Amino acid sequence: MQHRSLLNGQEECVTFQITMVKAFYSISLIWNILRRYLPEKISGNIRGMRVFTDNTGACFDVSVPDMERFEDIF
């Protein structure tokens, strides 16, 4: 079975989510967290970020080759 994005069905992508305890006001908070802890190669390949309606998290796609490294870091 192939990996597919839950956001748009694209093959070779895996959807992850980040959940925060408190609501945030800008998606840039999530981007800053990802850029701080991930290598530029992985953070630059993140696609399709969507914020939850209650602003307590976001979901996004990571390519399959970067998936294992992403899981190791987080």
Secondary structure, DSSP 8 states (H G I E B T S, - for coil): ---B-TTT--BTEEEEEEE-SS--S-THHHHHHHHHHS-HHHHTT-EEEEE-TTSSEEEEEEEHHHHHHHHHH-
